[in-house]
Amino acid sequence: TIGSLVFSNRISLSLSSPYLSVSPEKMAMWVFGYGSLIWKTGFPFDDRLPGYIKGYRRVFNQGSTDHRGTPEFPGRTVTLEPANGEICWGVAYKITNEEDKRDALTHLEVREKQYDQKEYLDFFTDSNDSEPAVSGVMVYIASPDKKSNKNYLGPAPLEDIAKQIVKAEGPSGPNRDYLFHLEEALVQLGFKDKHVTDLATQVRQILSETQELSYSGCRSQPFLDPQFILDEDLIRKEQKPN
């Protein structure tokens, strides 16, 4: 099964529920992206809202054997871990059309299949940190439970994570590109994540020592991945027409 839909008014409904025919504006589905969903959505949406969730931090603790690595040599992608007093910046996507909700959830259940938990959290914007802009935003998280998440790698020294990212590559491309795209996406949105920045700096250092930086990881050159879309005109092309 592909689970349930959670909407901005905290109502949780199964996909077979007759209440899915209620006014789309009242039944908006929201999804929070803190990794590749920031720059590569993959489903139609009606609105894109930059902001953050509270009580979590972004960490490169999840192994990737299906996108940025292989079972023989996993890559590392981000997940969330609880952290009192911290926030994690990202983007929330609003989806109102019923068919689009189903398409988005079907897409996400495949794309995020190595993430074993879904949480429904309050989402805040920079303009107001006391009241959530949206409640019940769906977030995919890879937990540290090895029974339900066999690909969890856990924390490691920054240099060791960087070396793994430099070498790993999977069906979606080199692991380093994932890191650099995430770093640049956060910069373009005006956010700063020290863990991401420090890790990207370490990876560039390794690449420069091996003379590989000329084709990957250099901010002075454009990204080669055609899926890297942050320009507002391109973003609107993924949005559902009015």
Phi and psi in degrees as a GROMACS rama.xvg file:
@    title "Ramachandran Plot"
@    xaxis  label "Phi"
@    yaxis  label "Psi"
@TYPE xy
-108.808  22.0597  ILE-2
81.9006  -146.148  GLY-3
-126.274  162.447  SER-4
-101.756  137.151  LEU-5
-118.326  130.094  VAL-6
-111.734  170.797  PHE-7
-66.5911  -14.4694  SER-8
-98.367  19.7645  ASN-9
69.1193  13.8198  ARG-10
-84.6698  131.346  ILE-11
-111.8  124.752  SER-12
-130.67  142.286  LEU-13
-73.4336  161.039  SER-14
-66.0393  -18.6636  LEU-15
-91.7196  1.12325  SER-16
-65.3816  136.476  SER-17
-67.9022  -17.1521  PRO-18
-76.7254  -2.0039  TYR-19
-67.2398  -13.1741  LEU-20
-85.8353  -1.14458  SER-21
-64.901  158.134  VAL-22
-39.9732  122.972  SER-23
-55.5393  -36.2467  PRO-24
-64.398  -35.3215  GLU-25
-76.9569  -19.0839  LYS-26
-114.069  35.9999  MET-27
-65.7684  136.52  ALA-28
-98.2858  134.552  MET-29
-121.454  136.793  TRP-30
-126.746  130.959  VAL-31
-99.6035  127.065  PHE-32
-111.282  130.753  GLY-33
-126.063  -0.372274  TYR-34
-123.977  -124.508  GLY-35
-66.0406  -19.9122  SER-36
-63.0618  -18.6285  LEU-37
-64.4364  -40.0682  ILE-38
-113.842  -14.139  TRP-39
-135.08  96.5289  LYS-40
-81.438  -63.1971  THR-41
91.4162  3.89057  GLY-42
-151.075  154.737  PHE-43
-71.2518  147.044  PRO-44
-147.442  163.419  PHE-45
-102.611  -25.7301  ASP-46
-152.55  153.903  ASP-47
-134.094  114.976  ARG-48
-121.182  111.736  LEU-49
-69.1488  144.086  PRO-50
173.494  -154.479  GLY-51
-152.62  163.223  TYR-52
-113.465  154.522  ILE-53
-103.179  151.164  LYS-54
83.6231  12.9838  GLY-55
-137.851  156.057  TYR-56
-130.211  153.05  ARG-57
-87.2532  129.135  ARG-58
-138.331  148.747  VAL-59
-90.0348  62.1121  PHE-60
-104.962  -6.77341  ASN-61
-96.6195  130.845  GLN-62
-78.2547  142.616  GLY-63
-120.165  113.472  SER-64
-109.194  -2.08196  THR-65
-118.233  -17.1859  ASP-66
-121.753  -56.4679  HIS-67
-115.646  20.9896  ARG-68
-168.808  -170.362  GLY-69
-132.243  165.755  THR-70
-58.58  -31.7885  PRO-71
-75.0249  -33.4131  GLU-72
-143.816  88.754  PHE-73
-66.0779  148.044  PRO-74
-87.6952  -175.766  GLY-75
-125.844  130.494  ARG-76
-126.629  170.972  THR-77
-84.6584  149.01  VAL-78
-137.388  -176.051  THR-79
-115.024  142.817  LEU-80
-128.771  144.63  GLU-81
-59.3118  138.695  PRO-82
-154.568  106.789  ALA-83
-60.2759  131.983  ASN-84
82.7345  -3.4545  GLY-85
-103.133  163.983  GLU-86
-131.503  158.578  ILE-87
-127.046  119.051  CYS-88
-81.76  148.573  TRP-89
-174.089  -149.883  GLY-90
-136.793  136.698  VAL-91
-105.994  133.966  ALA-92
-109.225  132.997  TYR-93
-102.351  130.988  LYS-94
-130.744  124.261  ILE-95
-111.886  -34.5172  THR-96
-68.3784  135.606  ASN-97
-62.6138  -43.0251  GLU-98
-65.7705  -39.0273  GLU-99
-63.8595  -35.8984  ASP-100
-61.2129  -45.7043  LYS-101
-65.3807  -43.0259  ARG-102
-62.2697  -42.8769  ASP-103
-64.0687  -44.7418  ALA-104
-67.5134  -39.0992  LEU-105
-61.7781  -45.0127  THR-106
-59.9998  -46.0348  HIS-107
-69.527  -35.7342  LEU-108
-64.6086  -29.7828  GLU-109
-81.2681  -48.9055  VAL-110
-61.5519  -40.5213  ARG-111
-103.357  29.6784  GLU-112
-65.5975  -20.4965  LYS-113
-89.0083  3.56666  GLN-114
-102.959  114.143  TYR-115
-91.1541  -3.02968  ASP-116
-128.9  146.845  GLN-117
-121.306  128.272  LYS-118
-115.468  158.549  GLU-119
-125.752  104.452  TYR-120
-120.232  163.245  LEU-121
-76.6607  140.4  ASP-122
-119.274  131.716  PHE-123
-118.012  155.419  PHE-124
-112.755  166.523  THR-125
-63.3563  -25.3589  ASP-126
-78.2777  -19.2787  SER-127
-151.211  110.797  ASN-128
-104.327  6.90581  ASP-129
-99.5141  -34.1594  SER-130
-119.253  133.429  GLU-131
-65.5716  141.492  PRO-132
-70.8848  -34.8929  ALA-133
-142.848  137.718  VAL-134
-106.737  144.87  SER-135
77.6463  33.9742  GLY-136
-74.3632  132.519  VAL-137
-78.4581  132.499  MET-138
-133.886  129.523  VAL-139
-89.0879  131.905  TYR-140
-132.915  136.894  ILE-141
-93.7877  113.844  ALA-142
-83.194  162.937  SER-143
-82.1581  6.81471  PRO-144
-76.9625  107.315  ASP-145
-67.9481  -18.0516  LYS-146
-72.4995  -40.111  LYS-147
-98.6908  -13.4585  SER-148
-136.283  84.6484  ASN-149
-69.4441  -14.97  LYS-150
-94.82  2.9856  ASN-151
-66.9703  128.647  TYR-152
-101.982  -31.5827  LEU-153
83.7513  179.843  GLY-154
-71.4277  158.745  PRO-155
-158.924  162.523  ALA-156
-55.9418  145.041  PRO-157
-53.6399  -42.8905  LEU-158
-64.1935  -38.037  GLU-159
-67.4794  -41.2789  ASP-160
-62.2276  -42.7637  ILE-161
-61.668  -43.8353  ALA-162
-62.7461  -38.6621  LYS-163
-66.4339  -42.3717  GLN-164
-65.1635  -37.7088  ILE-165
-60.1756  -39.2725  VAL-166
-88.5078  -28.3017  LYS-167
-74.5702  143.83  ALA-168
-154.65  140.871  GLU-169
-138.82  -168.241  GLY-170
-57.6257  -28.6965  PRO-171
-89.1822  -1.5801  SER-172
118.743  -177.115  GLY-173
-62.7335  142.501  PRO-174
-61.549  -33.8682  ASN-175
-62.3756  -36.1049  ARG-176
-64.4762  -38.229  ASP-177
-57.3102  -46.738  TYR-178
-63.1692  -47.1559  LEU-179
-67.2097  -37.6634  PHE-180
-62.6054  -43.455  HIS-181
-63.1868  -44.9385  LEU-182
-58.6778  -48.4263  GLU-183
-67.8317  -37.2287  GLU-184
-61.5609  -42.9265  ALA-185
-66.7607  -39.1626  LEU-186
-62.2078  -45.4209  VAL-187
-67.1951  -25.9721  GLN-188
-85.6941  -6.02909  LEU-189
86.0935  17.6348  GLY-190
-104.684  160.027  PHE-191
-133.777  130.43  LYS-192
-128.005  108.437  ASP-193
-61.0602  -38.5288  LYS-194
-61.5968  -44.7385  HIS-195
-65.1206  -45.888  VAL-196
-63.5285  -46.1229  THR-197
-62.9233  -40.1684  ASP-198
-67.9629  -42.5049  LEU-199
-62.7442  -39.5569  ALA-200
-62.525  -41.934  THR-201
-65.2347  -41.2782  GLN-202
-64.7101  -42.1491  VAL-203
-62.2075  -37.207  ARG-204
-63.0121  -43.6108  GLN-205
-63.9771  -43.7358  ILE-206
-64.5151  -38.5761  LEU-207
-65.964  -34.848  SER-208
-70.5151  -25.797  GLU-209
-102.878  8.45539  THR-210
60.0503  36.9352  GLN-211
-106.449  -5.52101  GLU-212
-66.969  -18.0862  LEU-213
-63.1679  -22.9232  SER-214
-120.601  1.06549  TYR-215
-153.362  130.637  SER-216
91.8261  4.27701  GLY-217
-96.1888  118.319  CYS-218
-66.0472  -21.6153  ARG-219
-74.5944  -10.9347  SER-220
-112.617  147.997  GLN-221
-69.4911  153.623  PRO-222
-67.2912  142.593  PHE-223
-86.1798  -17.5188  LEU-224
-73.4549  114.51  ASP-225
-66.1855  -14.3949  PRO-226
-80.977  -7.72672  GLN-227
-76.979  96.4206  PHE-228
-121.935  110.327  ILE-229
-126.313  -15.5838  LEU-230
-61.3875  134.162  ASP-231
-60.185  -35.2917  GLU-232
-64.2325  -38.6583  ASP-233
-73.1519  -36.4221  LEU-234
-59.1787  -41.8573  ILE-235
-64.0294  -25.4822  ARG-236
-67.1816  -25.5248  LYS-237
-85.0985  -16.3381  GLU-238
-77.2681  149.688  GLN-239
-71.1866  132.492  LYS-240
-60.0242  149.03  PRO-241
